[in-house]
Amino acid sequence: MIGSLRSSASGINAQQARLDTTANNMSGLNADSYKRQRASFSDLLYSKISDSGGPVLPPGEKPLQGSGSREVLNKADFDQGDLRETGRETDLAISGRGFFKVLLPDGSTAYTRNGNFNINAGKELVTQDGDRFYPEIVLPEGSREITVDKNGKFRVRDAEGNITDLTDITIYSFVNPNGLRSLGKSLYAATDAAGPEEEGTPGEGGFGEVIQKNLESSNVDLASEMADMMETQRNYQMNARALKMADDMWGIANNLRK
């Protein structure tokens, strides 16, 4: 009886984790470059039931009782989101494989597909939170127009029409991007599970192209998330009902009289 209670409780916890993931995906529907999260589950340890009172099985075999399930992984789905034209010169999107690299305040680096960049007071290209682009791009004084081609060539034009080439944009990739660790705010940190960092030129060697004046939209499919939410709610209700049934049976056993 206690095993049934524990199995049902673990199922409730697993479905709650799945529901939380779905709710988080739906909240990121309108967030630039948000990547849908997907929760994965596995079954827990099985134990053998004693022969007494158990079902009839061939000699040498004993029935197994499961212990429920648990969430083992919550990873991002890095499928390409739709590109949305914005008209801003510092908005950059990657069409294809790859990440932009940024410098964090503590000196470490992170990776992002969110190309919603700005120019700070020091004429540096930075994220919305002020993290500097890597390799660093600093605009000269008097810059009036920014152009970035699909191969990451970064150029500025001054008031006299003179064109200056700045640092080319480099993008980065990993063998297993699903192994990256989410830092929030569309930032990801490298891990051993993601594999070694691969550095490349946009539009070459299998890397995606840089599209100026565009941003990548979220890859969340609202219809799919709604369907997952309804399925999760039904599974949650089923586990809750199983929990109550086990509790009722335990109550009956406790109230038996000789």
C-alpha positions in Angstrom: 0.0 0.0 0.0 2.8 2.4 0.9 4.5 1.6 -2.4 1.3 2.7 -4.2 1.3 5.9 -2.3 4.9 6.6 -3.1 4.5 5.8 -6.8 1.4 8.1 -7.1 3.2 10.9 -5.3 6.3 10.6 -7.6 3.9 10.7 -10.6 2.3 13.9 -9.2 5.7 15.5 -8.8 6.8 14.5 -12.3 3.6 15.9 -13.8 4.0 19.1 -11.8 7.5 19.5 -13.2 6.2 19.0 -16.7 3.5 21.5 -16.2 6.0 24.1 -14.8 8.1 23.6 -18.0 5.1 24.0 -20.2 4.0 27.2 -18.4 7.6 28.6 -18.7 7.5 27.9 -22.5 4.2 29.7 -22.9 5.6 32.7 -20.9 8.5 32.8 -23.4 6.3 32.9 -26.4 7.1 36.5 -27.2 10.7 36.6 -25.9 13.4 37.1 -28.6 15.3 33.9 -29.4 13.6 32.0 -26.5 14.2 28.3 -26.9 11.5 25.8 -25.9 12.4 23.7 -22.9 11.6 20.0 -22.9 11.4 17.9 -19.8 12.5 14.2 -19.9 11.6 11.5 -17.4 12.6 8.1 -16.3 11.2 5.3 -14.2 12.6 4.7 -10.7 14.0 1.6 -9.0 12.0 -1.7 -9.3 11.7 -4.1 -6.4 10.6 -7.7 -6.3 7.4 -8.6 -4.6 7.4 -11.5 -2.2 5.7 -14.8 -3.3 3.1 -14.7 -0.6 -0.1 -13.2 -2.1 1.6 -12.4 -5.4 0.4 -13.4 -8.9 1.2 -16.8 -10.3 4.4 -16.7 -12.4 6.7 -19.4 -13.8 9.2 -20.9 -11.4 12.1 -18.7 -10.5 10.3 -15.5 -11.5 9.0 -12.9 -9.1 6.7 -10.0 -9.9 8.2 -6.5 -9.9 6.8 -3.3 -8.4 7.9 0.1 -9.7 8.6 3.1 -7.6 7.2 5.8 -9.9 9.0 8.3 -12.1 11.1 11.4 -11.9 12.4 14.2 -14.0 16.0 13.5 -15.2 16.6 16.3 -17.7 15.2 19.7 -18.8 16.9 20.8 -21.9 16.4 23.5 -24.6 15.2 22.7 -28.1 17.5 24.8 -30.4 15.4 24.5 -33.5 15.4 27.7 -35.6 12.8 30.3 -34.7 11.2 32.6 -37.3 13.1 35.8 -38.2 11.4 39.1 -37.6 12.4 42.3 -39.4 12.9 45.2 -37.0 14.7 47.9 -39.0 17.3 48.5 -36.2 20.9 48.5 -37.4 22.2 46.8 -34.2 19.6 44.0 -34.4 21.3 40.8 -35.6 19.9 37.3 -36.2 21.6 34.0 -37.0 19.9 32.1 -39.7 21.2 28.6 -39.2 23.7 27.0 -36.7 25.7 29.1 -34.2 25.7 31.4 -31.2 27.0 34.9 -30.5 29.5 35.1 -27.7 29.4 37.8 -25.0 31.6 38.8 -22.0 29.9 38.8 -18.6 30.7 41.2 -15.8 32.7 38.6 -13.9 35.0 38.1 -16.9 33.5 34.7 -18.0 31.8 34.2 -21.4 28.4 33.1 -22.4 26.6 32.3 -25.6 23.3 33.6 -27.0 21.1 33.7 -30.1 19.5 36.9 -29.0 21.0 39.6 -31.3 19.1 42.5 -29.7 22.2 44.6 -29.3 22.8 48.3 -28.4 25.7 50.8 -28.4 26.7 51.9 -24.9 28.2 55.2 -23.8 31.7 53.8 -24.6 30.6 53.1 -28.2 30.8 49.3 -27.5 28.3 46.8 -28.9 26.5 45.3 -26.0 23.5 43.2 -25.1 20.3 44.7 -23.5 21.8 43.9 -20.1 25.2 45.6 -20.9 27.2 42.5 -21.6 29.9 43.3 -24.2 30.0 41.5 -27.5 33.0 39.2 -28.2 35.3 39.8 -29.9 34.7 43.4 -28.8 33.4 45.8 -31.3 34.0 49.5 -30.6 32.6 52.2 -32.9 34.8 55.2 -33.8 33.6 58.7 -33.0 31.4 60.2 -35.6 29.9 56.9 -36.8 26.5 57.4 -38.5 25.6 54.1 -40.2 26.2 50.5 -39.4 26.2 47.7 -42.0 26.7 44.0 -41.3 26.7 41.5 -44.2 25.7 37.8 -44.0 29.4 36.8 -43.5 29.8 39.0 -40.4 31.7 41.9 -42.0 31.0 44.8 -39.7 31.4 48.3 -41.2 30.5 51.9 -40.2 30.1 55.0 -42.2 30.8 58.5 -40.9 29.2 61.9 -41.8 31.6 62.4 -44.7 30.7 59.0 -46.2 34.0 57.3 -45.2 33.6 53.6 -44.5 35.6 51.9 -41.8 35.9 48.1 -41.4 35.7 47.0 -37.7 36.1 43.6 -36.1 34.4 40.8 -38.1 31.7 38.9 -36.3 32.6 35.4 -35.2 30.0 32.9 -34.3 30.4 29.7 -32.2 28.8 26.3 -32.1 28.9 23.0 -30.2 28.6 19.3 -31.1 25.8 19.0 -28.6 24.1 22.4 -27.9 21.5 20.6 -25.8 24.3 20.2 -23.3 24.7 23.9 -22.7 23.7 25.2 -19.3 21.0 27.9 -19.2 21.9 31.1 -17.3 18.7 32.8 -18.0 18.1 35.9 -20.1 18.7 33.8 -23.3 22.3 33.2 -22.2 24.0 29.7 -22.1 27.3 28.5 -20.5 29.6 25.9 -22.0 29.7 22.5 -20.3 31.6 19.3 -20.9 28.3 17.7 -22.1 28.1 20.3 -24.9 31.5 19.3 -26.3 34.3 21.6 -27.4 33.6 25.1 -28.7 33.7 25.5 -32.5 34.6 28.9 -33.9 33.6 29.9 -37.4 32.8 32.6 -40.0 29.1 33.2 -40.6 27.9 31.6 -43.8 30.9 29.2 -44.1 31.7 25.7 -42.9 28.1 24.9 -41.9 27.7 28.0 -39.7 24.6 30.2 -40.1 24.5 33.6 -41.7 24.1 36.9 -39.9 21.0 38.8 -40.9 21.1 42.5 -40.0 18.0 44.4 -38.9 16.3 41.1 -37.9 15.7 39.2 -34.7 15.0 35.5 -34.1 11.6 34.9 -32.6 10.8 32.3 -30.0 10.5 28.7 -31.3 7.5 27.9 -29.0 4.4 26.5 -30.7 1.5 27.7 -28.7 -0.9 24.9 -30.0 1.6 22.2 -29.1 2.1 23.7 -25.6 -1.6 23.8 -25.0 -2.0 20.2 -26.0 0.9 19.2 -23.7 -0.7 21.2 -20.8 -4.0 19.4 -21.2 -2.3 16.0 -21.3 -0.2 16.9 -18.2 -3.4 17.9 -16.3 -5.1 14.6 -17.1 -2.0 12.6 -16.0 -1.9 14.7 -12.8 -5.5 14.0 -12.1 -5.0 10.2 -12.7 -2.1 10.1 -10.3 -4.0 12.1 -7.7 -6.9 9.6 -8.1 -4.6 6.7 -7.6 -3.2 8.3 -4.5 -6.6 8.7 -3.0 -7.6 5.1 -3.9 -4.5 3.8 -2.2 -5.3 5.9 0.9 -8.9 4.7 0.9 -7.7 1.1 0.7 -5.3 1.7 3.6 -8.1 3.2 5.6 -10.3 0.1 5.0 -7.4 -2.2 6.1 -6.9 -0.2 9.3 -10.6 -0.4 10.2 -10.9 -4.2 9.8 -12.4 -6.0 12.8 -11.9 -9.6 13.7 
